[in-house]
Amino acid sequence: MAELATYTKGGVAAVLLALLLGACATAPVQEMSDARQTVEAARQAGAAERAPALLEEAERLLEQAERALEARRFREAREAALRARERAAQARREAAGR
């Protein structure tokens, strides 16, 4: 019985590890879309004039994410896209005077 419990724990750990690795190995489609939309929203809000440094950083991060995506470096692409979205949101808030 103890052997079965040990085997089951190991199996669960292996499945969890596979799921975690699998999540990192897929293309960050949603993150890329969110980042592109947020960058565009910041542009539309006037961030190029009122928060240019933040908008430029968001655009640079988005370009970095796109290059990583093309090279199939999905984890790097996901991280850069998330940072791009964050910077673009900051730029939009600053442009709106919030």
GUROVO-604776 format. One record per residue: residue number from 1; residue in three letters; chain; x, y, z of N, C-alpha, C, O in turn. Coordinates in Angstrom, 2 decimals. Layout:
% GUROVO-604776
pos  code  unit  n.xx  n.yy  n.zz  ca.xx  ca.yy  ca.zz  c.xx  c.yy  c.zz  o.xx  o.yy  o.zz
NUM  ala  A  X  Y  Z  X  Y  Z  X  Y  Z  X  Y  Z
...
***
This chain:
% GUROVO-604776
pos  code  unit  n.xx  n.yy  n.zz  ca.xx  ca.yy  ca.zz  c.xx  c.yy  c.zz  o.xx  o.yy  o.zz
1  met  A  0.82  -1.19  0.00  0.00  0.00  0.00  0.86  1.25  0.00  0.56  2.21  -0.72
2  ala  A  1.93  1.26  0.79  2.82  2.42  0.86  3.49  2.64  -0.49  3.72  3.78  -0.90
3  glu  A  3.80  1.52  -1.19  4.42  1.65  -2.51  3.46  2.33  -3.49  3.90  3.14  -4.31
4  leu  A  2.19  2.00  -3.43  1.19  2.61  -4.30  1.08  4.11  -4.03  0.98  4.90  -4.97
5  ala  A  1.09  4.51  -2.76  1.01  5.94  -2.41  2.23  6.69  -2.94  2.09  7.79  -3.47
6  thr  A  3.40  6.11  -2.81  4.62  6.74  -3.31  4.57  6.85  -4.83  4.92  7.88  -5.39
7  tyr  A  4.12  5.78  -5.48  4.01  5.78  -6.94  3.01  6.83  -7.41  3.25  7.53  -8.39
8  thr  A  1.90  6.94  -6.71  0.86  7.90  -7.08  1.36  9.33  -6.90  1.12  10.17  -7.76
9  lys  A  2.06  9.61  -5.81  2.63  10.95  -5.59  3.60  11.31  -6.70  3.59  12.44  -7.20
10  gly  A  4.43  10.37  -7.07  5.38  10.60  -8.15  4.68  10.85  -9.47  5.10  11.70  -10.25
11  gly  A  3.62  10.10  -9.72  2.84  10.28  -10.95  2.17  11.63  -11.00  2.15  12.28  -12.04
12  val  A  1.62  12.05  -9.88  0.97  13.37  -9.82  2.01  14.47  -10.05  1.74  15.43  -10.79
13  ala  A  3.16  14.34  -9.44  4.21  15.34  -9.62  4.65  15.39  -11.09  4.88  16.47  -11.62
14  ala  A  4.77  14.25  -11.72  5.18  14.22  -13.13  4.13  14.88  -14.02  4.47  15.61  -14.95
15  val  A  2.86  14.62  -13.74  1.79  15.23  -14.52  1.79  16.74  -14.34  1.65  17.49  -15.31
16  leu  A  1.94  17.20  -13.10  1.97  18.64  -12.84  3.16  19.30  -13.54  3.02  20.39  -14.09
17  leu  A  4.30  18.66  -13.51  5.48  19.18  -14.19  5.25  19.26  -15.69  5.62  20.25  -16.33
18  ala  A  4.66  18.23  -16.25  4.38  18.22  -17.69  3.41  19.34  -18.06  3.59  19.99  -19.09
19  leu  A  2.40  19.55  -17.24  1.45  20.64  -17.51  2.13  22.00  -17.43  1.88  22.88  -18.26
20  leu  A  2.98  22.17  -16.44  3.70  23.44  -16.28  4.61  23.69  -17.48  4.63  24.79  -18.03
21  leu  A  5.35  22.70  -17.88  6.24  22.85  -19.02  5.46  23.04  -20.31  5.87  23.81  -21.18
22  gly  A  4.34  22.36  -20.43  3.50  22.51  -21.60  2.93  23.91  -21.72  2.81  24.43  -22.82
23  ala  A  2.58  24.51  -20.60  2.04  25.87  -20.62  3.09  26.86  -21.11  2.76  27.84  -21.79
24  cys  A  4.33  26.60  -20.78  5.41  27.49  -21.23  5.78  27.23  -22.68  6.39  28.09  -23.32
25  ala  A  5.44  26.08  -23.21  5.87  25.71  -24.55  4.88  26.10  -25.63  5.13  25.87  -26.82
26  thr  A  3.76  26.70  -25.25  2.78  27.09  -26.25  2.95  28.56  -26.61  3.42  29.36  -25.80
27  ala  A  2.58  28.90  -27.81  2.69  30.28  -28.27  1.79  31.18  -27.43  0.64  30.83  -27.16
28  pro  A  2.29  32.33  -27.03  1.52  33.24  -26.19  0.57  34.11  -27.01  0.71  35.33  -27.05
29  val  A  -0.38  33.48  -27.66  -1.29  34.17  -28.57  -2.08  35.26  -27.86  -2.14  36.39  -28.33
30  gln  A  -2.68  34.92  -26.72  -3.50  35.89  -26.00  -2.66  37.04  -25.48  -3.08  38.20  -25.56
31  glu  A  -1.49  36.74  -24.94  -0.63  37.79  -24.40  -0.19  38.76  -25.50  -0.13  39.97  -25.29
32  met  A  0.13  38.21  -26.67  0.54  39.06  -27.79  -0.61  39.95  -28.23  -0.42  41.14  -28.48
33  ser  A  -1.79  39.38  -28.33  -2.97  40.16  -28.73  -3.27  41.26  -27.72  -3.54  42.40  -28.10
34  asp  A  -3.22  40.92  -26.45  -3.47  41.91  -25.40  -2.46  43.05  -25.47  -2.82  44.22  -25.35
35  ala  A  -1.20  42.70  -25.68  -0.15  43.72  -25.74  -0.37  44.64  -26.95  -0.27  45.86  -26.83
36  arg  A  -0.67  44.06  -28.10  -0.90  44.88  -29.30  -2.08  45.82  -29.10  -2.01  47.00  -29.46
37  gln  A  -3.16  45.32  -28.53  -4.35  46.14  -28.32  -4.08  47.26  -27.32  -4.56  48.38  -27.50
38  thr  A  -3.32  46.98  -26.27  -3.04  47.98  -25.26  -2.10  49.04  -25.80  -2.25  50.22  -25.47
39  val  A  -1.13  48.65  -26.61  -0.24  49.63  -27.25  -1.05  50.54  -28.17  -0.86  51.76  -28.16
40  glu  A  -1.94  49.96  -28.94  -2.77  50.77  -29.84  -3.69  51.71  -29.05  -3.89  52.86  -29.44
41  ala  A  -4.23  51.23  -27.95  -5.08  52.07  -27.11  -4.29  53.24  -26.53  -4.80  54.35  -26.42
42  ala  A  -3.04  52.99  -26.16  -2.19  54.06  -25.65  -1.92  55.10  -26.74  -1.95  56.30  -26.47
43  arg  A  -1.67  54.64  -27.95  -1.46  55.57  -29.07  -2.71  56.43  -29.27  -2.62  57.65  -29.41
44  gln  A  -3.87  55.78  -29.28  -5.13  56.48  -29.49  -5.41  57.50  -28.38  -6.07  58.51  -28.61
45  ala  A  -4.91  57.23  -27.19  -5.12  58.13  -26.05  -4.16  59.30  -26.06  -4.25  60.19  -25.20
46  gly  A  -3.22  59.33  -27.01  -2.29  60.43  -27.10  -0.98  60.23  -26.35  -0.30  61.20  -26.03
47  ala  A  -0.64  58.99  -26.08  0.58  58.71  -25.33  1.85  59.13  -26.07  2.87  59.41  -25.44
48  ala  A  1.80  59.19  -27.40  2.99  59.60  -28.16  3.39  61.03  -27.79  4.57  61.38  -27.82
49  glu  A  2.40  61.85  -27.46  2.68  63.24  -27.09  2.82  63.41  -25.57  3.66  64.20  -25.11
50  arg  A  2.02  62.68  -24.79  1.95  62.92  -23.35  2.73  61.92  -22.51  2.98  62.19  -21.33
51  ala  A  3.11  60.80  -23.07  3.89  59.79  -22.33  4.80  59.05  -23.30  4.76  57.82  -23.39
52  pro  A  5.62  59.81  -24.05  6.40  59.17  -25.12  7.39  58.11  -24.64  7.58  57.10  -25.32
53  ala  A  8.02  58.32  -23.51  9.02  57.34  -23.05  8.35  56.00  -22.72  8.87  54.95  -23.08
54  leu  A  7.21  56.05  -22.06  6.51  54.81  -21.73  6.00  54.12  -22.99  6.11  52.90  -23.11
55  leu  A  5.46  54.89  -23.92  4.96  54.29  -25.16  6.10  53.68  -25.96  5.96  52.58  -26.49
56  glu  A  7.22  54.37  -26.04  8.37  53.83  -26.78  8.87  52.53  -26.13  9.25  51.59  -26.83
57  glu  A  8.88  52.49  -24.81  9.31  51.26  -24.13  8.33  50.13  -24.42  8.74  48.99  -24.66
58  ala  A  7.04  50.43  -24.40  6.03  49.41  -24.70  6.20  48.90  -26.13  6.13  47.70  -26.36
59  glu  A  6.43  49.79  -27.07  6.63  49.38  -28.46  7.90  48.55  -28.62  7.92  47.58  -29.38
60  arg  A  8.95  48.93  -27.92  10.20  48.17  -27.97  10.00  46.77  -27.41  10.47  45.79  -27.99
61  leu  A  9.29  46.67  -26.29  9.02  45.37  -25.70  8.13  44.51  -26.60  8.32  43.30  -26.69
62  leu  A  7.17  45.14  -27.25  6.30  44.41  -28.17  7.11  43.87  -29.35  6.91  42.73  -29.77
63  glu  A  8.01  44.68  -29.88  8.88  44.22  -30.98  9.76  43.06  -30.51  9.98  42.10  -31.25
64  gln  A  10.26  43.17  -29.28  11.07  42.09  -28.71  10.24  40.82  -28.60  10.72  39.73  -28.92
65  ala  A  9.00  40.95  -28.17  8.11  39.80  -28.05  7.84  39.18  -29.42  7.82  37.95  -29.55
66  glu  A  7.65  40.01  -30.42  7.39  39.50  -31.77  8.60  38.75  -32.33  8.44  37.71  -32.96
67  arg  A  9.80  39.28  -32.09  11.01  38.58  -32.54  11.16  37.24  -31.83  11.49  36.23  -32.46
68  ala  A  10.90  37.23  -30.52  11.00  35.98  -29.76  9.95  34.98  -30.23  10.23  33.78  -30.33
69  leu  A  8.75  35.45  -30.53  7.70  34.57  -31.03  8.10  33.94  -32.35  7.92  32.74  -32.55
70  glu  A  8.65  34.75  -33.26  9.10  34.23  -34.55  10.19  33.17  -34.39  10.28  32.23  -35.18
71  ala  A  11.02  33.35  -33.36  12.11  32.40  -33.10  11.64  31.22  -32.23  12.45  30.37  -31.85
72  arg  A  10.34  31.18  -31.93  9.74  30.12  -31.12  10.30  30.07  -29.70  10.34  29.01  -29.07
73  arg  A  10.72  31.22  -29.20  11.13  31.35  -27.80  9.91  31.87  -27.04  9.81  33.05  -26.72
74  phe  A  8.99  30.96  -26.77  7.67  31.34  -26.29  7.68  31.95  -24.89  6.93  32.89  -24.63
75  arg  A  8.50  31.44  -24.01  8.56  32.02  -22.66  9.04  33.46  -22.73  8.46  34.34  -22.09
76  glu  A  10.08  33.70  -23.49  10.61  35.07  -23.65  9.55  35.97  -24.30  9.38  37.12  -23.89
77  ala  A  8.86  35.45  -25.29  7.81  36.22  -25.97  6.70  36.59  -25.00  6.22  37.72  -24.98
78  arg  A  6.28  35.62  -24.19  5.21  35.85  -23.22  5.61  36.92  -22.21  4.84  37.84  -21.93
79  glu  A  6.82  36.82  -21.68  7.28  37.78  -20.68  7.38  39.18  -21.26  6.97  40.15  -20.62
80  ala  A  7.92  39.31  -22.47  8.04  40.62  -23.11  6.67  41.19  -23.44  6.45  42.39  -23.29
81  ala  A  5.74  40.34  -23.88  4.39  40.82  -24.19  3.69  41.32  -22.93  3.00  42.34  -22.97
82  leu  A  3.86  40.62  -21.83  3.24  41.06  -20.58  3.82  42.40  -20.12  3.09  43.27  -19.65
83  arg  A  5.13  42.55  -20.25  5.76  43.83  -19.88  5.32  44.94  -20.83  5.10  46.07  -20.40
84  ala  A  5.19  44.62  -22.11  4.73  45.62  -23.09  3.33  46.09  -22.74  3.04  47.29  -22.77
85  arg  A  2.46  45.16  -22.40  1.08  45.53  -22.04  1.06  46.42  -20.80  0.31  47.38  -20.73
86  glu  A  1.91  46.08  -19.83  1.98  46.87  -18.60  2.44  48.30  -18.88  1.85  49.25  -18.39
87  arg  A  3.51  48.44  -19.67  4.03  49.78  -20.00  3.02  50.58  -20.82  2.84  51.78  -20.60
88  ala  A  2.37  49.91  -21.76  1.37  50.59  -22.59  0.20  51.07  -21.73  -0.32  52.16  -21.95
89  ala  A  -0.22  50.26  -20.77  -1.30  50.66  -19.88  -0.88  51.87  -19.05  -1.67  52.78  -18.83
90  gln  A  0.37  51.88  -18.59  0.87  53.04  -17.85  0.88  54.27  -18.74  0.49  55.36  -18.31
91  ala  A  1.31  54.11  -19.97  1.35  55.23  -20.92  -0.06  55.76  -21.17  -0.27  56.97  -21.24
92  arg  A  -1.01  54.87  -21.31  -2.40  55.28  -21.55  -2.94  56.05  -20.35  -3.58  57.09  -20.52
93  arg  A  -2.68  55.54  -19.15  -3.15  56.25  -17.94  -2.51  57.63  -17.83  -3.18  58.61  -17.50
94  glu  A  -1.21  57.69  -18.12  -0.51  58.98  -18.03  -1.04  59.95  -19.09  -1.22  61.13  -18.82
95  ala  A  -1.29  59.45  -20.28  -1.84  60.29  -21.35  -3.23  60.81  -21.01  -3.60  61.91  -21.40
96  ala  A  -3.99  60.00  -20.27  -5.34  60.40  -19.89  -5.34  61.28  -18.65  -6.39  61.76  -18.22
97  gly  A  -4.16  61.50  -18.08  -4.04  62.35  -16.89  -4.46  61.68  -15.60  -4.84  62.35  -14.65
98  arg  A  -4.40  60.37  -15.56  -4.78  59.63  -14.34  -3.59  59.25  -13.53  -3.73  58.63  -12.48
***
